[in-house]
Structures are given as C-alpha cells and as structure tokens.
Amino acid sequence: MACNRAGSWHHGLACLGQLSGSGLEANVVTFSAGVAACEAGGIWETTLRLLANMQTQTSAALCDGVYKIAASGDSMGWRRALRLALLATSFDARGPIIFSSLTKMRESWIRAMEMLASAQRLGTRPTVVAYTAVIAACKEALYQVPPKLSDATQHRMRQWPRSLGLFAELQKRALQPDSVATGSVIAVCGAERQSELSLEIFRQMMAETVETDLTMYNILIDACKLSNDADQAFELLEELLCRRLQPSDLTYNHLIACSATSARSPPASELLSAMHHRALEASVVTYNNLLACCKSGRQEEQAWQIFVQMRAESVEPNALTWAALLGRAGQVHGEALLSALEEESNVVVCSAALELCQRLGDSERALEIFSQMQEERVRPDAVTYAAVIDCCLEQDQFLEVQELLSELQSCVL
C-alpha cells in the first residue's frame, strides 16, 4: 500500500510476488492493494489473474475488483471479467450490480448485446441497469456512421426494433424501466421520426409512476422536432409548465427549430424573448435555429437583425451560421456578407458573395473576391465560376471572361 501511495505500483506487485513465494497467505487487504497497483499501471491482465486467485478468499473483494475492471473501460478483458462477475453472483448479492456495470463498459452495441445474451445463457438474471445500458448502446449506435454510407438506412432500421424489443423484454421480466431506459427508447423513436410512439411510451411510463423530469420532456420535444410535429411539441411545453418544471435552453432550442417547420407555431422571436425573460443564455445553436426560421420564411432583413443581435451578445458564428445566413438560393445582406468574408473564407461564403456582386452588377468586386479565393487557397467550384463569369459578361468584360473560361477548362472541378 505504501508503494502505491508513492506511485511505485510495480514495486507493490513485486512485494506481492515475494509474499506468495515465501509461503505466506495473502489476505483481502493484500489482494486489494495488488488490484490497486494493477489499476495504477493499467495492467488489467494481471488484475484478472489476481482476482481468479482470490476467489476462495472473499466474495466482496472479488466483486470490488471486477467493478474496477468495468469502470476502467478496458476493452480486452471484458469476457473474462464477465465470467468473474457471473461467478461473483454465487458469492455475493452484488453480482447483478457488477454485471450491470460491466455492460456499461461497452465499445459498441454488438458487445453489449453479446454480454446480455451470455448472462442469460449462463442463468444470470440481468438487472434493470443492465437492460438500460444495452438499450442505451443501441441508441448510441444510431449516431454511428457505417463503413459504407449505403448501409446507413439499414443500420438505423436494425437499431429501432432492437431497442423496442429489449424494452418490451424488460417489462415481460417484471422489471420496472427507469427514466434512463425510457428516455433512451423515446430518443430512438424520435430518431426514426415516430413521435406518436414516443408519446405513447411516455404516457405509459407516467401511468406507471416513472419520474418525468425536464430531461424526459426535452427528449420527447426533440422527438417531435425530428418528426415535424410542432403542435405536439408546444403542447408538451404547456404540460411541463403546468408541472412547475422550468424550461432550459435546450428546451427552447428544440422549440425554435420546430417553429421553422410550422406556420401555426409561436414566432421564433417570441421564444427568444421567453429565453431572455428566464435568464437563459442563447447559444450559437439557438441563433442558428432562429436564422433557419428566417430562411424558411424568406425574412432576410429579420435574419440580419438576428445576426447583429448575435454579435452584440458576443456569440461567435460557426459554419452553420454562415450557411443559414448566406445560402446560395437566398437573398444576401451586404453587411452580413462583409462580416462573413472577414470571419471565414470558404467556398460557400465566397460563392454567396459572388452571387450578390452579380445581382448588383459589381464585376470589379467579384474579381477581387475571386482573386482572394485563389490567394487563400479556397478552391472554387462550378457555381463560383458561373457567378463571376456572368458578372463579367453583364459588364462586357470579354477578356476577363475568356481568361476565366480557359482557367475553368484547365481545372479539375
């Protein structure tokens, strides 16, 4: 133990080896110190051997050691750790708890499913926490990009029924789903644009006295947002207010995004005012959603005012901000364009600038922007060339057009 405190974990393991060689019997404290030394050195293979040797010593120390392996996030020894956890079940009532913690040590949903199936084959009854961890693993898999993008739809379709099946199995085993399991399933349904099913599960869990906190409402409102069900999202806002829950910035971010898809929703500006009234901080996500609302409603001037307010509050724009403000198909405000060129020079911003120059007939400014792109190694695309060529044609600058066409032919677009 003294070696561990001094940071000399390798000396601690050497002392344990000398103890065994001297014919002395190691006790719980000794083994625990050895496990701690392995933890400090990241030697989980040695930890497993120590735990196997101490099976007859004490069940409590065995449980604690397996728990440490689970908490480490080690991805190599999880199968042997699982066997030890199953063995610990016969020694100590904490065996199912250890299994649950091991299930959280998931690298992927496949591993989580394997661990659950292994436990069931060996007669160990997984706990609610174990099922919750596997359901959460399936939920996270929804956001993993498959090696082949063509497999993305099939990949997502597999996770939805799998999560629902696990959730139903949990209930068949007379286990009460907790808020984490319920929230994970609702999020999966939301990702699949199944807001009605999300709401059905939510109401069922409310009837079974599962705690419905703000996190649960945020997950459900997000599910409505993904399903383009803005009316239901705002009904949920009223419901959570009736329950004396205080909306968060995440709540309003989801609701503002809903406003962009429904003409019957409250204006996004009202939602922003409500945020300020509640002393909630508007982030770049909030403002990006507001700009998206303006874009869908063709409210270019209001978009510019929102952008000015955003900068006044020292909220830094990101690439999504410029995309919402300077979309190629939309109108572009001159001052916003100048701000964009100062902040971020990329093909989207520069192409939007060239479109504006084309509308204004400012070929000189268009050529300056095009030169700036080349100096900053921003690779123009076909739309960029088309905009600057059209701009020069309108001003009868045929020499410049000829040079641009020659350059376009020599480029691999």
C-alpha positions in Angstrom: 0.0 0.0 0.0 2.9 2.3 0.8 4.3 1.6 -2.7 1.0 2.5 -4.3 0.8 5.8 -2.4 4.4 6.6 -3.6 3.5 5.9 -7.2 5.7 2.8 -7.3 3.0 0.3 -8.3 5.5 -2.1 -9.9 7.3 -2.4 -6.5 4.0 -3.2 -4.9 3.4 -6.1 -7.3 6.9 -7.3 -6.7 6.2 -7.4 -2.9 3.0 -9.4 -3.6 5.0 -11.9 -5.6 7.6 -12.3 -2.8 4.8 -12.8 -0.3 3.5 -15.8 -2.3 7.0 -17.2 -2.8 7.6 -17.1 1.0 4.7 -19.4 1.7 2.7 -16.6 3.4 -1.0 -16.4 2.7 -2.3 -13.2 1.1 -5.4 -11.7 2.7 -8.1 -9.4 1.4 -6.1 -6.3 2.1 -3.1 -7.6 0.3 -5.1 -8.6 -2.8 -6.9 -5.3 -2.8 -3.5 -3.5 -2.7 -2.4 -5.7 -5.6 -5.5 -4.8 -7.6 -5.0 -1.1 -6.9 -1.4 -1.5 -8.2 -2.6 -3.1 -11.4 -5.2 -0.3 -11.7 -2.4 2.3 -11.4 -0.3 0.6 -14.0 -3.2 -0.2 -16.3 -2.3 -3.9 -16.2 -5.7 -5.5 -16.4 -4.4 -8.9 -17.5 -2.6 -9.1 -14.1 -5.8 -7.9 -12.3 -7.8 -10.7 -13.8 -5.2 -13.3 -12.6 -5.2 -11.8 -9.1 -9.0 -11.9 -8.9 -9.0 -15.5 -10.1 -6.5 -16.5 -7.3 -8.6 -14.8 -4.6 -11.9 -16.4 -5.5 -11.8 -18.5 -2.3 -10.6 -15.6 -0.2 -13.6 -13.3 -0.2 -16.5 -12.5 -2.4 -16.6 -8.8 -1.5 -13.0 -8.2 -2.7 -13.8 -10.2 -5.9 -16.8 -8.0 -6.5 -14.8 -4.8 -6.0 -12.1 -6.0 -8.3 -14.4 -6.8 -11.1 -16.2 -3.5 -10.6 -12.8 -1.7 -11.1 -12.2 -3.5 -14.4 -15.7 -2.4 -15.5 -15.0 1.2 -14.5 -11.7 1.2 -16.3 -13.2 1.0 -19.8 -10.7 -1.7 -20.8 -11.9 -3.4 -24.0 -9.7 -6.5 -23.9 -10.6 -8.4 -20.7 -14.3 -7.9 -20.7 -15.1 -11.5 -21.5 -13.1 -12.9 -18.6 -14.4 -10.1 -16.4 -17.9 -11.2 -17.3 -17.1 -14.8 -16.2 -15.8 -13.5 -12.9 -18.9 -11.3 -12.5 -21.1 -14.4 -13.0 -19.0 -16.3 -10.5 -19.4 -13.5 -8.1 -23.2 -13.9 -8.3 -22.9 -17.1 -6.4 -20.8 -15.5 -3.7 -22.4 -12.1 -3.2 -25.8 -10.4 -3.8 -23.9 -7.7 -5.6 -23.2 -9.9 -8.6 -26.1 -8.5 -10.7 -24.9 -5.0 -9.9 -21.4 -5.9 -11.1 -22.9 -7.3 -14.3 -24.7 -4.1 -14.9 -21.6 -2.0 -14.5 -19.8 -4.4 -16.9 -22.5 -3.8 -19.5 -21.8 -0.1 -19.3 -18.3 -0.8 -20.4 -19.5 -1.1 -24.0 -17.4 -0.3 -27.0 -20.4 -0.9 -29.3 -23.9 -2.2 -29.2 -22.7 -5.6 -30.5 -20.6 -6.1 -27.4 -23.4 -5.0 -25.2 -25.8 -7.5 -26.8 -23.3 -10.3 -26.5 -22.8 -9.7 -22.8 -26.6 -9.7 -22.2 -27.0 -12.9 -24.2 -24.1 -14.6 -22.4 -25.5 -13.7 -19.0 -28.9 -15.2 -19.9 -27.4 -18.4 -21.3 -25.5 -18.9 -18.0 -28.6 -18.4 -15.9 -27.8 -14.9 -14.5 -30.8 -12.6 -14.4 -29.8 -9.1 -15.7 -31.0 -6.1 -13.8 -32.8 -3.0 -14.9 -29.5 -1.3 -15.1 -28.1 -3.9 -17.4 -31.1 -3.7 -19.8 -30.8 0.1 -19.7 -27.1 0.0 -20.6 -27.8 -2.2 -23.6 -30.7 -0.1 -24.8 -28.5 3.0 -24.5 -25.8 1.2 -26.5 -28.4 0.6 -29.3 -29.4 4.3 -29.1 -25.8 5.5 -29.5 -25.4 3.2 -32.5 -28.0 5.3 -34.3 -25.4 8.1 -34.5 -22.5 5.9 -35.7 -21.8 6.1 -39.4 -21.4 2.7 -41.0 -18.3 2.0 -43.1 -20.5 2.2 -46.2 -22.9 5.1 -46.4 -25.2 3.0 -48.5 -25.7 0.8 -45.4 -26.8 3.8 -43.3 -30.6 3.2 -43.7 -30.4 -0.5 -43.0 -28.1 0.2 -40.0 -30.6 2.6 -38.4 -33.5 0.3 -39.1 -31.9 -2.5 -37.2 -31.4 -0.4 -34.0 -35.0 0.8 -33.7 -36.8 -2.7 -33.4 -33.8 -3.9 -31.3 -34.3 -1.2 -28.7 -38.0 -1.7 -28.6 -37.6 -5.4 -28.2 -35.2 -5.0 -25.3 -37.6 -2.5 -23.7 -40.5 -5.0 -24.1 -38.4 -7.8 -22.7 -37.5 -5.8 -19.7 -41.2 -5.4 -18.9 -42.0 -9.0 -19.5 -39.5 -9.9 -16.9 -41.5 -7.8 -14.4 -38.7 -5.3 -14.2 -39.7 -1.6 -13.9 -38.0 0.5 -16.5 -36.2 3.5 -15.1 -36.1 7.0 -16.6 -32.8 6.4 -18.4 -34.2 3.3 -20.2 -37.4 5.1 -21.1 -35.6 8.2 -22.3 -33.3 6.1 -24.5 -36.2 4.3 -26.1 -38.0 7.6 -26.7 -34.9 9.1 -28.3 -34.6 6.1 -30.6 -38.3 6.5 -31.7 -37.6 10.2 -32.2 -34.6 9.5 -34.4 -36.9 7.3 -36.5 -39.5 10.1 -36.7 -42.0 8.1 -34.7 -43.2 10.9 -32.3 -46.6 9.2 -31.8 -44.9 6.1 -30.5 -42.6 8.2 -28.3 -45.6 9.9 -26.8 -47.3 6.5 -26.2 -44.3 5.2 -24.3 -44.0 8.4 -22.4 -47.7 8.3 -21.3 -47.4 4.6 -20.3 -44.4 5.3 -18.1 -46.1 8.3 -16.5 -49.0 6.0 -15.6 -46.5 3.6 -14.0 -45.0 6.3 -11.8 -41.7 6.7 -13.7 -40.4 10.1 -12.8 -40.9 12.6 -15.6 -38.3 15.3 -15.2 -37.2 18.0 -17.6 -34.7 15.7 -19.3 -37.5 13.4 -20.3 -39.6 16.3 -21.7 -36.6 17.6 -23.6 -36.1 14.2 -25.2 -39.7 14.0 -26.2 -39.8 17.5 -27.6 -36.7 16.7 -29.6 -38.6 13.6 -30.9 -41.5 15.8 -32.0 -39.0 18.2 -33.7 -37.5 15.3 -35.7 -41.0 14.1 -36.7 -42.0 17.7 -37.8 -44.8 17.5 -35.1 -44.5 21.1 -33.9 -48.0 21.2 -32.5 -47.3 18.3 -30.1 -44.0 19.9 -29.1 -45.7 23.1 -27.9 -48.4 21.1 -26.1 -45.6 19.4 -24.2 -44.2 22.8 -23.3 -47.5 23.8 -21.8 -47.6 20.5 -19.9 -44.2 20.8 -18.4 -45.0 24.4 -17.3 -48.2 23.0 -15.6 -46.0 20.6 -13.8 -43.9 23.5 -12.5 -40.9 22.4 -14.4 -38.6 25.2 -15.7 -37.7 25.0 -19.4 -34.0 25.0 -20.2 -32.0 26.5 -23.1 -32.2 23.0 -24.7 -36.0 23.1 -24.5 -36.2 26.4 -26.3 -33.6 25.4 -28.9 -35.8 22.4 -29.8 -38.9 24.6 -29.9 -37.3 27.3 -32.1 -36.3 24.6 -34.5 -39.9 23.4 -34.5 -41.0 27.0 -35.5 -39.2 26.7 -38.7 -41.4 23.8 -39.9 -44.9 25.1 -38.7 -46.7 28.3 -39.6 -49.0 27.8 -36.6 -46.2 27.8 -34.0 -45.4 30.9 -32.0 -42.8 33.1 -33.7 -39.2 32.2 -33.0 -38.6 35.8 -31.8 -41.2 35.3 -29.0 -39.4 32.1 -27.9 -36.1 34.0 -27.8 -37.7 36.7 -25.7 -39.0 34.0 -23.4 -35.5 32.7 -23.0 -34.2 36.1 -22.1 -37.1 36.6 -19.6 -36.0 33.3 -17.9 -32.3 34.5 -17.9 -31.4 31.6 -20.2 -28.3 32.1 -22.4 -28.8 31.9 -26.1 -26.0 29.9 -27.8 -24.9 29.6 -31.4 -27.3 26.7 -31.7 -30.2 29.0 -30.7 -29.2 31.6 -33.2 -28.7 29.1 -36.0 -32.2 27.8 -35.4 -33.5 31.4 -35.5 -31.8 32.0 -38.8 -33.2 28.8 -40.2 -36.7 30.1 -39.3 -36.0 33.3 -41.2 -34.7 31.4 -44.2 -37.7 29.2 -44.4 -40.0 32.3 -44.2 -37.8 34.4 -46.6 -37.3 37.0 -43.9 -33.9 38.3 -44.9 -34.0 41.6 -43.1 -35.1 39.9 -39.8 -32.2 37.4 -40.3 -29.8 40.3 -40.5 -31.2 41.8 -37.3 -30.8 38.4 -35.5 -27.2 38.2 -36.8 -26.5 41.7 -35.4 -28.0 40.7 -32.0 -26.0 37.6 -32.0 -22.7 39.5 -32.4 -23.8 42.1 -29.8 -24.1 39.2 -27.3 -20.6 38.0 -28.2 -21.9 34.7 -29.6 -19.4 33.5 -32.2 -20.9 32.3 -35.5 -19.9 28.9 -36.9 -20.1 27.3 -40.4 -23.8 26.6 -39.9 -24.5 30.2 -39.1 -22.9 31.4 -42.4 -24.8 28.6 -44.3 -28.1 29.8 -42.9 -27.4 33.5 -43.5 -25.7 33.3 -46.9 -27.4 30.4 -48.5 -26.9 30.3 -52.3 -30.6 30.3 -53.0 -31.5 33.1 -50.7 -31.0 36.9 -50.6 -27.8 38.1 -49.1 -27.4 41.2 -47.0 -24.4 43.2 -47.9 -23.2 43.9 -44.3 -23.6 40.3 -43.4 -21.5 39.3 -46.4 -18.7 41.6 -45.4 -18.7 40.2 -41.8 -18.6 36.7 -43.3 -15.7 37.4 -45.5 -13.8 38.9 -42.5 -14.5 35.9 -40.3 -14.4 32.8 -42.6 -13.3 32.5 -46.2 -14.7 29.3 -47.7 -16.4 28.3 -51.0 -19.9 28.8 -49.6 -19.3 32.3 -48.3 -17.3 33.4 -51.4 -19.9 31.9 -53.8 -22.6 33.8 -51.9 -20.6 37.0 -52.2 -20.2 36.5 -56.0 -23.9 36.0 -56.3 -24.5 39.3 -54.6 -22.0 41.0 -56.8 -23.8 39.5 -59.8 -27.1 40.9 -58.7 -25.6 44.3 -58.1 -23.6 44.3 -61.3 -20.3 44.9 -59.4 -17.9 42.9 -61.6 -14.8 44.7 -60.1 -15.7 43.5 -56.6 -16.5 40.0 -58.0 -13.0 39.7 -59.5 -11.5 40.9 -56.2 -13.3 38.2 -54.3 -12.3 35.6 -56.8 -8.6 36.6 -56.5 -9.0 36.5 -52.7 -10.2 32.9 -53.0 -7.1 31.9 -55.0 -4.7 33.7 -52.6 -6.3 31.9 -49.6 -6.3 28.6 -51.5 -10.1 28.3 -51.4 -10.9 26.0 -54.3 -13.7 27.5 -56.4 -16.4 25.2 -57.7 -18.6 25.3 -60.9 -21.1 27.7 -59.2 -18.4 30.1 -58.3 -17.0 30.2 -61.8 -20.5 30.6 -63.3 -21.3 33.6 -61.0 -18.1 35.5 -61.7 -18.3 34.8 -65.5 -22.0 36.0 -65.6 -21.0 39.1 -63.7 -18.2 40.0 -66.2 -20.5 39.3 -69.2 -23.0 41.7 -67.9 -20.3 44.4 -67.9 -19.0 43.4 -71.3 -15.6 42.3 -69.8 -15.0 39.7 -72.5 -11.2 39.5 -71.9 -11.8 38.5 -68.3 -14.4 36.0 -69.4 -12.0 34.4 -71.8 -9.4 34.1 -69.1 -11.9 32.6 -66.7 -13.2 30.0 -69.3 -9.6 29.0 -70.1 -8.9 28.5 -66.4 -12.1 26.6 -65.9 -11.2 24.2 -68.7 -7.8 23.5 -67.1 -9.2 22.8 -63.7 -10.5 19.5 -62.4 -13.8 20.5 -60.8 
